[in-house]
């Protein structure tokens, strides 16, 4: 128990009533890493919400590749789901795919290109919710084995990527905050949610250090610091910034040994989002909304 980012005992399943009551009200949402795992489940549950967003921009590296088949199937059924490619150029299919230039979540030009494409689609309105979900994890990364390349690769994806995403989408997030008549900060107004992990908590490290995963821990500790800095900077513009730990989840990353199904984790995350306000900005919370010390 607790390996791979797990946080103790399995929580009770959310009842359907609770999930429905606490649905997130963001009109427009953009998320990264949406072709599989937690990202794909976020897309599914957002589409199935009582009041789904008007637009869901689902970014992934290769929307035309074999690993994005489920996302393509969803996009062909849901016109409010727009696939945005943060990868090499390609052709069009029978669903809406918007293409940016090259490379991945840590590539500045790919991200700014994607932001321009999303801006065009939003047609003068803002982006309410940015979920930085894409991430990588190298299980065998001890202090003996980890090298510079592995540290840098993980840091780029898990910390630099979310930083660049927030920079590029900041004008659209600010626009959403300005358009809103809501007081205070919320996910329905304007928010950056960084999907982090308890493994990035310095305070909690001794409890899970039997699995060192140095590159992952350091990159997520950096993401946690980024979240605090973003909260202190973007709060004035009306943007909420929170880091969320999804639990130890049965995905390619979490493995099938994990505590939580992806359904349970994402139901929890989506129930936490509408409860967030200025008092949570700059903090790390788990999928049940419980605070985790830095
Ligand atoms: P998966 O490995 O199942 O999926 C990872 C996703 O991130 C994929 O869509 C992948 O795309 C994408 N991705 C990885 N690297 C890049 C990159 N450089 N550029 C663009 N996209 C990239 O992971 P999970 O769904 O389990 O994890 C999602 C998030 O949750 C991560 O940030 C992770 O750290 C966090 N988390 C997960 C836990 C777990 O137990 N599963 C525990 C705690 C936190 P592609 O298919 O192209 O590789």
Boltz pocket constraint, residues with backbone or C-beta under 6 A from the ligand:
constraints:
  - pocket:
      binder: B
      contacts: [[A, 4], [A, 5], [A, 6], [A, 32], [A, 33], [A, 34], [A, 35], [A, 36], [A, 37], [A, 38], [A, 39], [A, 60], [A, 61], [A, 62], [A, 67], [A, 86], [A, 104], [A, 105], [A, 106], [A, 132], [A, 133], [A, 134], [A, 135], [A, 136], [A, 137], [A, 157], [A, 195], [A, 196], [A, 197], [A, 198], [A, 244], [A, 245], [A, 246], [A, 247], [A, 248], [A, 249], [A, 250], [A, 251], [A, 252], [A, 253], [A, 254], [A, 255], [A, 258]]
      max_distance: 6.0
